[in-house]
Amino acid sequence: MKNFFVKTSLFLLAFFVVLLFCFLQSEEQNKSVHKSGQPLRPYHFHKIDQFSVKYKENFDTNKFQRKSPLARTIKQEIKDSNFSGSILIIHKNKILLNTAYGYADKNTKILNTPKSFYGMASIEKGLTALLIMKQIQAGKITLQTKLDLFYPKIPNAKKITIHNLLTMTSGLSSKGNPINLKDGNAYIDWYTDHAIQKYPIGSWHYDATNFKILAGILKILTKKSYATNLKTEFGNKFHFLSPGEFVASKNHTYSYKNNLTTEASFSKDPSYLQREVATGNLFTTTGNLYLYFRQVLNGKLIPKKLVEKMYSKVNGFAYASGAYNYPRYYKAHGYILSYEPSIFINKNATNAVIMLSNVSNKVPWEKLAEKIFQKINI
């Protein structure tokens, strides 16, 4: 019996010695791998590339490729312009610059940051267009579906197509602008009830009435409000804030005219933008806007064939679905209450300038965004 306990004790001792040896060897290997710079085994935490566009968290903080002469030149150019807002520059699929300038709130001296929210203005029309394309994907309509299927009383409804509305080649407009209506649905109904034929069908004229009618079509097809459709499609994927959500956000901004001397923001009265439903009453960040366009252009939200159709032209006019379609890039721009968003992005989203401003300028900030884009999209 005594021999049994002795043998057992020796066996356990040897077993623990072997375990200790294996542990020490593992630690030594980890140290050597750290020194070599080689990737570790799956259990090792991998440090992310801070300039990669693959990680959402990279868009929330200031980024600057200091070693890049191009980045240094562009940063100085922005600083010299007295720009106020946030700007994100993507070059060859990497974040070249992600930063902000000026005040989000002049009175309290709160500064703009990459996480600041600004008015999207007319760029929201692109979201309305994508919601329409989702209905096309579902087989409920086509680009050639006639307007009379939904609104037979609108002038020339039997001749005007969904494609005409998306490209603003319907020739439709409206008499006046409604005020103090109950909600977004009421504004959509007002525009569909007051549509008039102002220009020839097939000619291009910028008029938000087209997208109010598209919002009405969405309401008929889905039996849901525009806000509900928006939330269903984008709510869990992207940060597009309604006026009320924007005011409640700690990252909201005020907008200003005349070099910060006059506040232009509607922040104290979010009902002001109700009439801009489907055409310009959402708020977002530079990073969120880039990630949205990146997913759209790479076929992650709708198939690439439908993306091509969404941005397809009528009679050669560049405008389609909230953007201007040029041979090598897309441009989107807006202006409302001194918020001015500008986007220039190439066809596969590897080069982009996303500029969101909260201070109006005599020369539109769009010009500076275009100048920067020409430097990176060579």
C-alpha positions in Angstrom: 0.0 0.0 0.0 2.9 2.3 0.9 4.5 1.7 -2.5 1.2 2.6 -4.2 1.1 6.0 -2.6 4.7 6.7 -3.4 4.3 5.8 -7.0 1.1 7.9 -7.2 2.8 10.9 -5.7 5.7 10.7 -8.1 3.3 10.4 -11.0 1.4 13.5 -10.0 4.6 15.5 -9.4 5.9 14.5 -12.8 2.6 15.5 -14.3 2.6 19.0 -12.8 6.3 19.5 -13.8 5.3 18.7 -17.4 2.4 21.1 -17.3 4.6 23.9 -15.9 7.2 23.3 -18.6 4.6 23.5 -21.3 3.2 26.7 -19.9 6.6 28.4 -19.7 7.4 27.3 -23.3 4.1 28.8 -24.5 4.9 32.1 -22.8 8.4 32.2 -24.3 6.9 31.5 -27.8 4.5 34.4 -27.4 7.3 36.8 -26.4 9.3 35.8 -29.4 6.4 36.2 -31.7 5.7 39.7 -30.3 9.3 40.6 -31.0 9.3 39.2 -34.5 6.2 41.2 -35.5 4.6 38.1 -36.9 0.8 37.4 -36.5 -0.1 35.3 -33.4 -2.4 32.4 -33.1 -6.2 32.9 -33.2 -6.3 33.4 -29.5 -4.2 36.6 -29.7 -5.9 40.0 -30.0 -5.1 41.6 -33.4 -4.6 45.3 -33.4 -6.8 47.0 -36.1 -5.5 49.3 -38.8 -6.5 52.8 -37.5 -6.8 54.1 -41.1 -8.8 51.2 -42.4 -12.4 51.9 -43.7 -13.4 48.4 -42.6 -13.9 49.4 -38.9 -16.7 51.8 -37.9 -14.9 53.0 -34.8 -12.1 54.5 -37.0 -14.6 57.2 -38.2 -15.4 58.4 -34.6 -12.0 59.9 -33.9 -9.5 62.3 -35.5 -7.3 60.7 -38.0 -4.4 62.2 -40.0 -1.7 60.5 -42.1 1.1 62.7 -41.0 3.7 61.1 -43.2 1.6 61.9 -46.3 2.6 65.1 -48.1 -0.9 65.0 -49.8 -2.6 64.9 -46.4 -0.5 67.7 -45.0 -1.2 69.9 -48.1 -5.0 69.3 -47.9 -5.1 69.9 -44.2 -3.5 73.2 -44.5 -5.8 74.1 -47.4 -8.9 73.4 -45.3 -7.4 75.4 -42.3 -6.8 78.4 -44.6 -10.4 78.3 -45.8 -11.9 78.9 -42.4 -14.1 75.9 -42.9 -16.5 75.0 -40.0 -17.8 71.5 -39.8 -16.5 67.9 -40.2 -14.5 66.5 -43.1 -13.6 63.0 -44.1 -11.2 62.1 -46.9 -10.7 58.6 -48.2 -7.8 57.9 -50.5 -7.1 54.5 -52.0 -9.4 52.8 -49.5 -7.7 54.4 -46.5 -8.6 57.3 -44.2 -6.3 60.1 -45.2 -8.0 62.7 -43.0 -10.9 62.6 -40.5 -11.3 65.8 -38.5 -13.4 68.8 -37.7 -13.1 72.6 -37.4 -15.1 75.3 -35.7 -17.9 75.3 -33.2 -20.9 73.0 -32.8 -22.3 75.6 -30.3 -20.6 79.0 -30.3 -22.3 80.1 -27.1 -21.0 77.2 -25.0 -17.7 76.9 -27.0 -18.4 73.2 -27.9 -16.3 72.2 -30.8 -17.3 70.2 -33.9 -15.9 66.6 -33.9 -15.9 63.7 -36.3 -19.0 62.5 -34.4 -21.0 65.7 -34.9 -24.3 65.5 -36.7 -25.3 67.9 -39.5 -28.2 68.5 -41.8 -28.2 66.1 -44.9 -30.4 68.5 -46.8 -31.1 67.3 -50.4 -28.8 64.3 -50.0 -31.7 62.6 -48.2 -33.3 62.2 -51.7 -30.8 59.4 -52.3 -32.3 57.4 -49.4 -35.8 57.9 -50.8 -34.6 56.7 -54.2 -33.1 53.6 -52.5 -36.4 52.8 -50.8 -38.0 52.9 -54.2 -35.4 50.6 -55.7 -36.2 48.1 -52.9 -39.7 48.1 -54.2 -38.4 47.4 -57.7 -36.2 44.6 -56.3 -39.4 43.1 -54.7 -41.1 43.2 -58.1 -43.8 45.6 -57.1 -42.9 48.3 -59.7 -40.4 49.0 -62.4 -38.6 52.1 -63.6 -41.2 52.3 -66.4 -44.3 52.0 -64.1 -46.6 54.9 -64.9 -47.6 57.4 -62.3 -51.4 56.9 -63.0 -51.2 53.6 -61.2 -51.0 55.6 -57.9 -52.0 59.2 -58.7 -54.3 59.2 -61.7 -55.3 62.8 -61.1 -51.8 64.3 -61.4 -51.4 65.9 -64.8 -49.9 63.6 -67.5 -49.8 60.7 -65.0 -50.3 58.2 -67.8 -47.0 59.4 -69.4 -44.8 60.1 -66.4 -42.7 57.1 -65.2 -41.0 56.3 -61.9 -37.7 56.9 -63.8 -38.9 60.4 -64.6 -39.5 61.1 -61.0 -36.1 59.8 -59.8 -34.3 61.9 -62.4 -36.5 65.0 -62.1 -37.5 64.8 -65.7 -41.2 64.6 -65.1 -41.7 68.4 -65.5 -43.8 68.4 -62.3 -43.9 71.1 -59.7 -46.3 72.5 -57.2 -48.2 75.7 -56.4 -46.6 77.3 -53.3 -45.3 75.6 -50.1 -47.5 74.3 -47.3 -47.0 75.3 -43.7 -48.1 74.1 -40.2 -49.5 70.8 -41.3 -49.9 67.9 -38.8 -47.0 65.6 -39.8 -44.8 64.3 -42.6 -47.7 62.3 -44.1 -49.8 65.4 -44.4 -47.0 67.2 -46.2 -46.6 64.3 -48.7 -50.4 64.3 -49.3 -50.4 68.1 -49.9 -47.7 67.9 -52.6 -49.4 65.0 -54.4 -52.7 67.0 -54.3 -51.1 70.2 -55.6 -48.8 68.9 -58.3 -48.9 70.8 -61.6 -47.2 70.3 -65.0 -44.8 73.2 -65.2 -42.2 71.9 -67.7 -42.1 69.5 -70.6 -41.8 65.8 -69.8 -38.2 64.7 -70.4 -36.6 68.1 -69.6 -34.6 68.4 -66.4 -35.7 70.8 -63.7 -34.7 70.5 -60.1 -37.9 70.3 -58.1 -38.5 68.4 -54.8 -42.1 67.7 -55.8 -40.8 64.6 -57.6 -39.5 63.0 -54.4 -42.6 64.0 -52.4 -44.6 62.0 -55.0 -42.1 59.1 -54.7 -42.6 59.1 -50.9 -46.4 59.0 -51.5 -45.9 55.9 -53.8 -43.9 54.2 -51.0 -46.7 54.9 -48.6 -49.2 53.3 -51.0 -47.0 50.3 -51.8 -46.0 49.5 -48.2 -49.0 50.8 -46.3 -46.5 52.4 -43.9 -45.4 55.9 -43.3 -42.2 57.3 -44.8 -40.6 57.4 -41.3 -41.5 53.8 -40.7 -40.0 52.7 -44.0 -36.9 54.7 -43.3 -36.5 53.1 -39.9 -37.1 49.6 -41.2 -34.5 49.9 -43.9 -31.8 52.0 -42.3 -32.5 52.1 -38.5 -30.2 49.3 -37.4 -27.5 49.9 -40.0 -26.9 53.6 -40.2 -27.2 56.7 -38.0 -29.7 58.9 -39.9 -31.5 61.0 -37.3 -34.9 62.6 -37.5 -35.2 66.3 -36.3 -36.3 65.2 -32.9 -33.5 62.6 -32.5 -31.0 65.2 -33.7 -32.0 67.8 -31.1 -31.8 65.2 -28.4 -28.3 64.0 -29.5 -25.3 65.2 -27.5 -23.5 65.5 -30.8 -26.0 67.9 -32.5 -24.7 71.1 -34.0 -26.1 74.6 -34.4 -25.8 76.2 -37.9 -24.8 79.8 -38.4 -24.7 82.5 -41.0 -22.3 85.4 -41.5 -19.2 84.0 -39.7 -21.1 82.8 -36.6 -22.9 86.1 -36.0 -26.4 84.8 -36.7 -27.8 81.4 -35.6 -29.7 79.8 -38.5 -30.4 76.4 -36.9 -33.9 75.2 -36.3 -32.7 73.3 -33.3 -35.2 74.9 -30.9 -38.2 74.0 -33.1 -37.8 70.6 -34.8 -41.2 70.8 -36.4 -39.8 73.4 -38.8 -38.4 70.7 -41.1 -41.5 68.5 -41.2 -42.3 69.7 -44.6 -38.9 68.5 -45.8 -39.9 64.8 -45.2 -38.2 62.5 -47.8 -36.3 65.4 -49.3 -34.1 67.0 -46.6 -34.9 66.7 -42.9 -32.4 64.1 -41.7 -29.1 64.5 -39.9 -25.9 62.4 -40.0 -22.1 62.3 -39.6 -19.3 62.2 -42.2 -18.4 58.6 -41.3 -22.0 57.4 -41.5 -22.5 59.0 -44.8 -19.4 57.5 -46.3 -20.3 54.0 -45.0 -23.8 54.4 -46.5 -22.5 55.3 -49.9 -19.8 52.6 -49.7 -22.4 49.9 -49.1 -24.7 51.3 -51.9 -22.0 51.5 -54.5 -20.6 48.0 -53.6 -24.0 46.3 -53.9 -24.5 45.6 -50.2 -27.9 47.3 -50.0 -29.3 46.5 -53.4 -27.7 44.4 -56.2 -25.2 46.3 -58.4 -27.4 46.0 -61.4 -30.1 47.9 -59.5 -27.5 50.5 -58.4 -26.7 51.1 -62.1 -30.4 51.5 -62.8 -30.9 53.8 -59.8 -28.3 56.2 -61.1 -29.2 55.8 -64.8 -29.8 59.0 -66.7 -32.8 60.3 -68.8 -31.9 62.2 -72.0 -28.3 62.6 -70.8 -29.0 64.7 -67.8 -26.6 63.9 -65.0 -29.0 64.0 -62.1 -30.5 60.8 -60.8 -31.7 59.6 -57.4 -30.2 62.4 -55.3 -26.8 62.6 -57.0 -25.1 63.7 -60.2 -23.7 60.8 -62.2 -20.4 61.7 -63.9 -18.1 59.3 -65.8 -15.6 58.7 -63.0 -17.5 59.8 -59.9 -20.8 60.8 -58.2 -21.5 64.2 -56.6 -24.2 64.9 -54.1 -24.8 68.3 -52.5 -27.4 70.2 -50.5 -28.2 73.3 -48.5 -30.7 74.0 -45.8 -30.6 76.4 -42.9 -26.9 77.1 -43.3 -26.1 73.4 -43.3 -24.2 72.5 -46.4 -23.3 68.8 -47.1 -21.0 68.0 -50.1 -20.0 64.6 -51.3 -17.6 63.5 -54.1 -17.0 59.8 -54.4 -15.6 57.6 -57.1 -17.6 54.6 -58.5 -16.2 52.0 -56.1 -15.9 54.3 -53.0 -12.1 54.0 -52.7 -11.7 57.8 -53.1 -14.1 60.2 -51.4 -14.5 63.6 -49.9 -17.3 64.0 -47.4 -17.7 67.5 -46.2 -20.5 68.6 -43.8 -20.6 72.3 -42.8 -22.6 74.2 -40.2 -21.6 77.7 -41.3 -22.7 79.2 -44.6 -20.1 80.7 -46.9 -20.3 83.2 -49.8 -18.6 80.6 -52.0 -20.3 77.2 -51.5 -18.1 74.7 -49.6 -18.9 72.3 -52.5 -16.1 74.1 -54.5 -13.5 73.3 -51.9 -14.7 69.7 -51.7 -14.4 69.4 -55.4 -10.9 70.9 -55.5 -9.7 68.4 -52.8 -11.3 65.5 -54.7 -9.5 66.3 -57.9 -6.2 65.9 -56.0 -7.0 62.5 -54.6 -9.0 60.9 -57.5 -6.2 60.9 -60.1 
